[in-house]
Amino acid sequence: MQEYIRKRVLDIGTYILESSATVRQTADVFGVSKSTVHKDVTERLPLVNEKLSMEVKHILETNKAERHIRGGEATRKKYQEL
């Protein structure tokens, strides 16, 4: 793995851990695609830092479980503004 990718993987993992950010939010902050963020945290991070990987995985699972709530809030907000 190239050094800049290794650094990005660690930076992304640390960012998600500290901010509980979603994959989409993280992609916006780092200027990469959602696919890149997902691949970094699911495939590359376990190879670089197993402990961080497990903690990030837990946060992403929580985000996934709550996404239907966030989607409903966004829709409600959209129609309240009209």
Buried (B, 14 or more C-beta within 10 A) or exposed (E): EEEEEBEBBBBBBBBBBEEEBBBEBBBEBBEBEBEBBBBBBBEBBBEBBEEBBEBBBEBBEEBEEEEEEEEEEEEEEEEEEE
